Amino acid sequence: MGVVMAVPRHVACVMDGNGRWATQRSLPRTAGHEAAEAAVMDVIEAARSSGVTWLSLYAFSTENWRRPAAEVDILMRLVRRAIRKHAPVLHARGVRCRFLGMTDPRIPAPLVRDITDLTTLTSDNRRMTLTVAFDHGGRRDIVEAARSLIRSAMPPDQVTEASFAQHLPYSDTPDVDLVIRTSGEQRISNFMLWQVAYAEWVFPQVLWPDFRAAHFWECLDAYRRRQRRFGEVRQSTTMTGEGLR
């Protein structure tokens, strides 16, 4: 039998559609990034109030460095402004904040300091863990984990999925149960590749700046209506393959 699901433990969001949102309004792409802030805060609160205990948001990928320098610069400023504005609220609501990635030297030093301060401020909170994937690449994480494993000189016959996962960043992070990618696009985009291996996916058509708590709850409802079989076969399944995942 499949597992009938309630509230997912770990939800991840690919926040897609900021540029298109701005283009539809004849605005510069950066206006879409600015408008995205309200959606971020709404989703954080919706997840927290719904009982989700781990929330991951894809904010900036390793590939996003290829965007125009002016756009990247403004995005960095917007992230810094959002951190300074919302840090007290996140802390007061028991949200532990982490940043996944953060290895590129092009990240401005003031932003690195603000991120470090937010991480330190909220480190003891346990109501919900918010992981912001910033300068993140799933393949890079796996390569770095492999390098770490090699440095540990672990015998090959002791390498398992569990032991490998211990070398990933934030190894205490549980597998993702539900991925929400807005704007209708259906790609993984190098996001938490190890952790999303068996996640359910939902692709709402709404662009991220317009995404709100009501849309988030609709995605949770879609998740609840599914059954996770993890490769198992229901007893009633025939050799046609029906029911295999």
FILO-699542 format. One record per residue (C-alpha): residue in three letters; x, y, z. Coordinates in steps of 0.25 Angstrom, whole numbers, m for minus. Layout:
! residues N
<atom r="Ala" xx="X" yy="Y" zz="Z"/>
...
! end
This chain:
! residues 245
<atom r="Met" xx="0" yy="0" zz="0"/>
<atom r="Gly" xx="4" yy="14" zz="m2"/>
<atom r="Val" xx="6" yy="24" zz="9"/>
<atom r="Val" xx="m5" yy="33" zz="11"/>
<atom r="Met" xx="1" yy="47" zz="14"/>
<atom r="Ala" xx="m3" yy="58" zz="24"/>
<atom r="Val" xx="6" yy="70" zz="25"/>
<atom r="Pro" xx="19" yy="69" zz="18"/>
<atom r="Arg" xx="31" yy="70" zz="27"/>
<atom r="His" xx="40" yy="77" zz="17"/>
<atom r="Val" xx="35" yy="86" zz="6"/>
<atom r="Ala" xx="44" yy="92" zz="m4"/>
<atom r="Cys" xx="41" yy="104" zz="m14"/>
<atom r="Val" xx="47" yy="107" zz="m27"/>
<atom r="Met" xx="43" yy="122" zz="m27"/>
<atom r="Asp" xx="41" yy="124" zz="m42"/>
<atom r="Gly" xx="35" yy="135" zz="m51"/>
<atom r="Asn" xx="40" yy="148" zz="m45"/>
<atom r="Gly" xx="46" yy="153" zz="m58"/>
<atom r="Arg" xx="33" yy="149" zz="m66"/>
<atom r="Trp" xx="25" yy="156" zz="m55"/>
<atom r="Ala" xx="32" yy="168" zz="m58"/>
<atom r="Thr" xx="32" yy="167" zz="m73"/>
<atom r="Gln" xx="17" yy="165" zz="m73"/>
<atom r="Arg" xx="16" yy="179" zz="m66"/>
<atom r="Ser" xx="26" yy="186" zz="m75"/>
<atom r="Leu" xx="36" yy="187" zz="m63"/>
<atom r="Pro" xx="50" yy="184" zz="m62"/>
<atom r="Arg" xx="53" yy="169" zz="m57"/>
<atom r="Thr" xx="59" yy="174" zz="m44"/>
<atom r="Ala" xx="45" yy="179" zz="m41"/>
<atom r="Gly" xx="40" yy="165" zz="m41"/>
<atom r="His" xx="51" yy="161" zz="m31"/>
<atom r="Glu" xx="47" yy="172" zz="m22"/>
<atom r="Ala" xx="32" yy="168" zz="m23"/>
<atom r="Ala" xx="36" yy="154" zz="m19"/>
<atom r="Glu" xx="39" yy="158" zz="m4"/>
<atom r="Ala" xx="25" yy="158" zz="0"/>
<atom r="Ala" xx="23" yy="144" zz="m6"/>
<atom r="Val" xx="35" yy="139" zz="2"/>
<atom r="Met" xx="30" yy="144" zz="15"/>
<atom r="Asp" xx="15" yy="139" zz="12"/>
<atom r="Val" xx="20" yy="125" zz="9"/>
<atom r="Ile" xx="29" yy="125" zz="21"/>
<atom r="Glu" xx="18" yy="128" zz="30"/>
<atom r="Ala" xx="8" yy="119" zz="23"/>
<atom r="Ala" xx="18" yy="107" zz="24"/>
<atom r="Arg" xx="21" yy="110" zz="39"/>
<atom r="Ser" xx="6" yy="111" zz="42"/>
<atom r="Ser" xx="3" yy="98" zz="34"/>
<atom r="Gly" xx="12" yy="90" zz="43"/>
<atom r="Val" xx="23" yy="89" zz="32"/>
<atom r="Thr" xx="36" yy="88" zz="40"/>
<atom r="Trp" xx="46" yy="89" zz="29"/>
<atom r="Leu" xx="45" yy="99" zz="17"/>
<atom r="Ser" xx="56" yy="101" zz="6"/>
<atom r="Leu" xx="55" yy="113" zz="m3"/>
<atom r="Tyr" xx="63" yy="114" zz="m16"/>
<atom r="Ala" xx="68" yy="128" zz="m17"/>
<atom r="Phe" xx="80" yy="128" zz="m25"/>
<atom r="Ser" xx="87" yy="117" zz="m33"/>
<atom r="Thr" xx="102" yy="115" zz="m37"/>
<atom r="Glu" xx="97" yy="117" zz="m51"/>
<atom r="Asn" xx="90" yy="131" zz="m48"/>
<atom r="Trp" xx="104" yy="137" zz="m48"/>
<atom r="Arg" xx="103" yy="137" zz="m63"/>
<atom r="Arg" xx="92" yy="148" zz="m62"/>
<atom r="Pro" xx="95" yy="163" zz="m65"/>
<atom r="Ala" xx="104" yy="168" zz="m54"/>
<atom r="Ala" xx="94" yy="180" zz="m51"/>
<atom r="Glu" xx="83" yy="170" zz="m49"/>
<atom r="Val" xx="92" yy="161" zz="m40"/>
<atom r="Asp" xx="96" yy="174" zz="m32"/>
<atom r="Ile" xx="82" yy="178" zz="m30"/>
<atom r="Leu" xx="78" yy="164" zz="m25"/>
<atom r="Met" xx="89" yy="164" zz="m15"/>
<atom r="Arg" xx="85" yy="177" zz="m9"/>
<atom r="Leu" xx="70" yy="173" zz="m9"/>
<atom r="Val" xx="74" yy="160" zz="m1"/>
<atom r="Arg" xx="82" yy="168" zz="9"/>
<atom r="Arg" xx="71" yy="178" zz="11"/>
<atom r="Ala" xx="61" yy="167" zz="13"/>
<atom r="Ile" xx="70" yy="160" zz="23"/>
<atom r="Arg" xx="71" yy="173" zz="31"/>
<atom r="Lys" xx="56" yy="176" zz="31"/>
<atom r="His" xx="51" yy="162" zz="34"/>
<atom r="Ala" xx="62" yy="156" zz="43"/>
<atom r="Pro" xx="55" yy="160" zz="56"/>
<atom r="Val" xx="41" yy="154" zz="52"/>
<atom r="Leu" xx="48" yy="141" zz="47"/>
<atom r="His" xx="55" yy="140" zz="61"/>
<atom r="Ala" xx="42" yy="144" zz="69"/>
<atom r="Arg" xx="35" yy="133" zz="61"/>
<atom r="Gly" xx="45" yy="122" zz="65"/>
<atom r="Val" xx="50" yy="120" zz="51"/>
<atom r="Arg" xx="65" yy="115" zz="49"/>
<atom r="Cys" xx="71" yy="121" zz="37"/>
<atom r="Arg" xx="82" yy="114" zz="29"/>
<atom r="Phe" xx="88" yy="118" zz="15"/>
<atom r="Leu" xx="92" yy="106" zz="6"/>
<atom r="Gly" xx="103" yy="110" zz="m4"/>
<atom r="Met" xx="111" yy="123" zz="m1"/>
<atom r="Thr" xx="124" yy="119" zz="m6"/>
<atom r="Asp" xx="126" yy="129" zz="m17"/>
<atom r="Pro" xx="136" yy="140" zz="m14"/>
<atom r="Arg" xx="127" yy="150" zz="m22"/>
<atom r="Ile" xx="117" yy="150" zz="m11"/>
<atom r="Pro" xx="118" yy="164" zz="m5"/>
<atom r="Ala" xx="125" yy="164" zz="9"/>
<atom r="Pro" xx="114" yy="172" zz="15"/>
<atom r="Leu" xx="103" yy="162" zz="11"/>
<atom r="Val" xx="112" yy="151" zz="16"/>
<atom r="Arg" xx="113" yy="158" zz="29"/>
<atom r="Asp" xx="97" yy="160" zz="30"/>
<atom r="Ile" xx="95" yy="145" zz="26"/>
<atom r="Thr" xx="105" yy="141" zz="37"/>
<atom r="Asp" xx="98" yy="150" zz="47"/>
<atom r="Leu" xx="84" yy="144" zz="44"/>
<atom r="Thr" xx="89" yy="130" zz="44"/>
<atom r="Thr" xx="96" yy="132" zz="58"/>
<atom r="Leu" xx="83" yy="140" zz="63"/>
<atom r="Thr" xx="74" yy="128" zz="60"/>
<atom r="Ser" xx="83" yy="116" zz="62"/>
<atom r="Asp" xx="75" yy="111" zz="74"/>
<atom r="Asn" xx="61" yy="113" zz="68"/>
<atom r="Arg" xx="54" yy="100" zz="66"/>
<atom r="Arg" xx="40" yy="103" zz="61"/>
<atom r="Met" xx="44" yy="102" zz="47"/>
<atom r="Thr" xx="57" yy="102" zz="39"/>
<atom r="Leu" xx="58" yy="111" zz="27"/>
<atom r="Thr" xx="69" yy="108" zz="17"/>
<atom r="Val" xx="71" yy="118" zz="7"/>
<atom r="Ala" xx="79" yy="112" zz="m5"/>
<atom r="Phe" xx="88" yy="124" zz="m9"/>
<atom r="Asp" xx="99" yy="122" zz="m19"/>
<atom r="His" xx="95" yy="107" zz="m19"/>
<atom r="Gly" xx="97" yy="96" zz="m28"/>
<atom r="Gly" xx="92" yy="82" zz="m26"/>
<atom r="Arg" xx="103" yy="76" zz="m34"/>
<atom r="Arg" xx="114" yy="84" zz="m27"/>
<atom r="Asp" xx="109" yy="79" zz="m14"/>
<atom r="Ile" xx="110" yy="64" zz="m18"/>
<atom r="Val" xx="124" yy="66" zz="m24"/>
<atom r="Glu" xx="128" yy="73" zz="m11"/>
<atom r="Ala" xx="122" yy="62" zz="m3"/>
<atom r="Ala" xx="130" yy="52" zz="m11"/>
<atom r="Arg" xx="143" yy="59" zz="m9"/>
<atom r="Ser" xx="140" yy="60" zz="6"/>
<atom r="Leu" xx="137" yy="45" zz="6"/>
<atom r="Ile" xx="151" yy="42" zz="m1"/>
<atom r="Arg" xx="158" yy="51" zz="9"/>
<atom r="Ser" xx="152" yy="43" zz="20"/>
<atom r="Ala" xx="159" yy="30" zz="14"/>
<atom r="Met" xx="146" yy="22" zz="17"/>
<atom r="Pro" xx="147" yy="8" zz="11"/>
<atom r="Pro" xx="139" yy="6" zz="m1"/>
<atom r="Asp" xx="131" yy="m5" zz="5"/>
<atom r="Gln" xx="126" yy="4" zz="16"/>
<atom r="Val" xx="121" yy="15" zz="6"/>
<atom r="Thr" xx="106" yy="15" zz="6"/>
<atom r="Glu" xx="95" yy="25" zz="3"/>
<atom r="Ala" xx="95" yy="28" zz="18"/>
<atom r="Ser" xx="110" yy="30" zz="20"/>
<atom r="Phe" xx="111" yy="38" zz="7"/>
<atom r="Ala" xx="99" yy="47" zz="11"/>
<atom r="Gln" xx="107" yy="50" zz="24"/>
<atom r="His" xx="117" yy="58" zz="15"/>
<atom r="Leu" xx="106" yy="67" zz="9"/>
<atom r="Pro" xx="105" yy="81" zz="15"/>
<atom r="Tyr" xx="95" yy="81" zz="26"/>
<atom r="Ser" xx="94" yy="66" zz="27"/>
<atom r="Asp" xx="83" yy="67" zz="37"/>
<atom r="Thr" xx="74" yy="72" zz="26"/>
<atom r="Pro" xx="63" yy="62" zz="24"/>
<atom r="Asp" xx="59" yy="58" zz="9"/>
<atom r="Val" xx="49" yy="67" zz="3"/>
<atom r="Asp" xx="35" yy="62" zz="2"/>
<atom r="Leu" xx="29" yy="73" zz="m7"/>
<atom r="Val" xx="35" yy="82" zz="m17"/>
<atom r="Ile" xx="27" yy="94" zz="m22"/>
<atom r="Arg" xx="32" yy="101" zz="m35"/>
<atom r="Thr" xx="24" yy="113" zz="m39"/>
<atom r="Ser" xx="21" yy="119" zz="m52"/>
<atom r="Gly" xx="18" yy="105" zz="m59"/>
<atom r="Glu" xx="32" yy="102" zz="m62"/>
<atom r="Gln" xx="36" yy="87" zz="m60"/>
<atom r="Arg" xx="51" yy="86" zz="m58"/>
<atom r="Ile" xx="59" yy="82" zz="m46"/>
<atom r="Ser" xx="70" yy="93" zz="m49"/>
<atom r="Asn" xx="81" yy="87" zz="m41"/>
<atom r="Phe" xx="73" yy="89" zz="m28"/>
<atom r="Met" xx="76" yy="80" zz="m16"/>
<atom r="Leu" xx="78" yy="68" zz="m25"/>
<atom r="Trp" xx="81" yy="58" zz="m14"/>
<atom r="Gln" xx="70" yy="62" zz="m5"/>
<atom r="Val" xx="59" yy="63" zz="m16"/>
<atom r="Ala" xx="61" yy="49" zz="m21"/>
<atom r="Tyr" xx="48" yy="44" zz="m17"/>
<atom r="Ala" xx="40" yy="57" zz="m15"/>
<atom r="Glu" xx="26" yy="59" zz="m20"/>
<atom r="Trp" xx="25" yy="71" zz="m29"/>
<atom r="Val" xx="15" yy="82" zz="m32"/>
<atom r="Phe" xx="15" yy="92" zz="m43"/>
<atom r="Pro" xx="5" yy="103" zz="m40"/>
<atom r="Gln" xx="4" yy="113" zz="m52"/>
<atom r="Val" xx="5" yy="125" zz="m43"/>
<atom r="Leu" xx="17" yy="134" zz="m44"/>
<atom r="Trp" xx="25" yy="134" zz="m31"/>
<atom r="Pro" xx="23" yy="149" zz="m28"/>
<atom r="Asp" xx="8" yy="146" zz="m28"/>
<atom r="Phe" xx="9" yy="133" zz="m20"/>
<atom r="Arg" xx="2" yy="134" zz="m6"/>
<atom r="Ala" xx="m2" yy="126" zz="6"/>
<atom r="Ala" xx="m14" yy="121" zz="m2"/>
<atom r="His" xx="m6" yy="115" zz="m13"/>
<atom r="Phe" xx="3" yy="109" zz="m3"/>
<atom r="Trp" xx="m9" yy="102" zz="4"/>
<atom r="Glu" xx="m14" yy="97" zz="m10"/>
<atom r="Cys" xx="0" yy="90" zz="m12"/>
<atom r="Leu" xx="m1" yy="84" zz="1"/>
<atom r="Asp" xx="m15" yy="79" zz="m2"/>
<atom r="Ala" xx="m10" yy="73" zz="m15"/>
<atom r="Tyr" xx="1" yy="66" zz="m7"/>
<atom r="Arg" xx="m9" yy="60" zz="2"/>
<atom r="Arg" xx="m17" yy="54" zz="m9"/>
<atom r="Arg" xx="m5" yy="46" zz="m14"/>
<atom r="Gln" xx="1" yy="33" zz="m9"/>
<atom r="Arg" xx="16" yy="31" zz="m8"/>
<atom r="Arg" xx="19" yy="17" zz="m12"/>
<atom r="Phe" xx="35" yy="18" zz="m12"/>
<atom r="Gly" xx="35" yy="7" zz="m23"/>
<atom r="Glu" xx="26" yy="m3" zz="m16"/>
<atom r="Val" xx="14" yy="m9" zz="m24"/>
<atom r="Arg" xx="0" yy="m10" zz="m18"/>
<atom r="Gln" xx="m5" yy="m24" zz="m17"/>
<atom r="Ser" xx="m16" yy="m21" zz="m27"/>
<atom r="Thr" xx="m5" yy="m16" zz="m37"/>
<atom r="Thr" xx="m4" yy="m24" zz="m50"/>
<atom r="Met" xx="8" yy="m27" zz="m59"/>
<atom r="Thr" xx="4" yy="m15" zz="m67"/>
<atom r="Gly" xx="12" yy="m7" zz="m58"/>
<atom r="Glu" xx="1" yy="2" zz="m53"/>
<atom r="Gly" xx="4" yy="8" zz="m39"/>
<atom r="Leu" xx="19" yy="7" zz="m40"/>
<atom r="Arg" xx="27" yy="20" zz="m36"/>
! end
